[in-house]
Amino acid sequence: QVHLVESGGGLVQAGGSLRLSCAASGRAFGTMGWFRQAPGKEREFVAGIWWTSSTYYADSVKGRFTISRDNAKNGVYLQMSSLKPEDTAVYYCAADRSLGVKVTTSDYDYWGQGTQVTVSS
C-alpha cells in the first residue's frame, strides 16, 4: 500500500523561508507534486516534478518556490522563500505513476495528509 507523509510545516513571518518534505513508500513515481488548500478555498496546484527532474509551477509561486526530488529516497521537497500571508494553507504532497504536466487533483492517484503552513504579517 502507498503512503505519503509530509513534514516541515509551521509558523513563519512574511519574507521568511520554509522547506517541506514528503516521504513516499514503494517504488519511484513518474510525477510528484505539491498542492495547497486555504480555508474556504479549493485545493490548488503549486508545483510538479517528473522523475527526470523537469519541473513546472503555478504562476503565483514562480521565482519563490523550488520543487525537487530524490529518486533514491522516493522523496519530494518544496523550498519556499519570500513567503507571503497569502501562502498560508495546508500543503499536500501528491504522486502518480505516469508522466505528465499534472495540475489538477484528479491527475494524481496518491495523496498525503497535509502539513500546515502559516505565514504571519
VMD Tcl script that draws the C-alpha trace (Angstrom):
set ca {
  {0.00 0.00 0.00}
  {1.26 3.50 -0.89}
  {1.83 6.03 1.88}
  {2.92 9.66 1.55}
  {3.86 11.67 4.64}
  {4.53 15.41 4.62}
  {6.63 17.29 7.17}
  {8.28 20.68 7.66}
  {5.24 22.91 8.03}
  {5.00 25.56 10.70}
  {4.67 29.24 11.51}
  {6.91 31.77 9.79}
  {6.91 35.55 9.35}
  {6.35 37.16 5.96}
  {9.56 37.18 3.95}
  {10.85 34.06 5.65}
  {11.60 30.60 4.29}
  {10.42 27.07 4.92}
  {11.26 23.67 3.44}
  {8.62 20.96 3.11}
  {9.43 17.29 2.71}
  {7.38 14.33 1.55}
  {8.42 10.72 2.04}
  {6.70 8.13 -0.15}
  {6.66 4.38 0.26}
  {7.22 1.90 -2.54}
  {8.93 2.40 -5.89}
  {9.53 5.74 -7.59}
  {6.67 7.71 -9.14}
  {6.65 9.23 -12.62}
  {5.19 12.53 -11.45}
  {5.10 14.10 -8.00}
  {3.67 17.42 -6.95}
  {2.55 19.83 -4.28}
  {-0.90 21.32 -3.82}
  {-2.28 23.65 -1.17}
  {-5.67 24.45 0.28}
  {-6.57 27.57 2.24}
  {-9.67 27.72 4.47}
  {-12.82 28.00 2.39}
  {-10.98 27.52 -0.90}
  {-10.44 24.64 -3.31}
  {-7.21 22.71 -3.38}
  {-4.88 24.35 -5.91}
  {-1.77 23.28 -7.77}
  {1.59 24.64 -6.57}
  {4.40 22.73 -8.29}
  {5.11 19.48 -10.12}
  {8.17 17.43 -10.99}
  {8.90 14.44 -13.26}
  {11.26 11.58 -12.47}
  {13.72 13.24 -14.89}
  {13.60 16.35 -12.62}
  {11.81 18.57 -15.14}
  {9.61 20.98 -13.20}
  {6.59 23.23 -13.59}
  {4.99 25.81 -11.28}
  {1.88 27.83 -10.64}
  {2.35 31.48 -11.60}
  {1.73 32.57 -8.02}
  {4.88 30.86 -6.74}
  {7.32 31.14 -9.65}
  {10.62 32.61 -8.54}
  {9.85 31.96 -4.87}
  {9.30 28.19 -4.56}
  {11.52 25.38 -5.80}
  {10.44 21.75 -6.10}
  {12.98 18.93 -6.13}
  {13.07 15.16 -5.67}
  {15.39 12.39 -4.59}
  {14.52 9.27 -6.55}
  {16.75 7.06 -4.39}
  {14.77 8.07 -1.31}
  {11.47 8.35 -3.20}
  {11.03 11.81 -1.71}
  {9.90 15.20 -2.95}
  {10.65 18.60 -1.45}
  {9.39 22.17 -1.66}
  {11.73 25.01 -0.76}
  {9.64 28.11 -0.09}
  {11.19 31.57 0.09}
  {9.86 35.14 0.31}
  {6.72 33.77 1.92}
  {3.57 35.88 1.93}
  {0.47 35.72 4.17}
  {-1.49 34.50 1.14}
  {0.72 31.40 1.08}
  {-0.97 30.25 4.29}
  {-2.60 26.88 3.64}
  {-2.42 23.17 4.23}
  {0.16 21.81 1.80}
  {-0.33 18.35 0.31}
  {2.11 16.01 -1.39}
  {0.77 14.04 -4.36}
  {2.13 11.27 -6.59}
  {1.22 9.39 -9.76}
  {2.86 6.53 -11.65}
  {2.57 8.18 -15.08}
  {4.40 11.18 -16.53}
  {2.58 14.38 -17.42}
  {2.01 18.05 -16.66}
  {-0.42 17.26 -13.86}
  {-2.08 20.37 -12.44}
  {-5.44 19.09 -11.18}
  {-6.24 16.90 -8.21}
  {-7.79 14.25 -10.45}
  {-4.41 13.75 -12.16}
  {-2.92 12.13 -9.05}
  {-3.71 8.74 -7.55}
  {-1.96 9.15 -4.20}
  {-2.04 11.87 -1.54}
  {-0.54 12.68 1.83}
  {-2.47 14.02 4.81}
  {-1.04 17.54 4.54}
  {1.10 19.86 6.63}
  {0.05 23.32 7.84}
  {2.00 26.39 6.71}
  {1.09 29.68 8.37}
  {2.69 32.97 7.31}
  {2.17 35.92 9.64}
  {2.26 39.54 8.53}
}
mol new
graphics top color blue
foreach p $ca { graphics top sphere $p radius 0.5 }
foreach p [lrange $ca 0 end-1] q [lrange $ca 1 end] { graphics top cylinder $p $q radius 0.2 }
display resetview
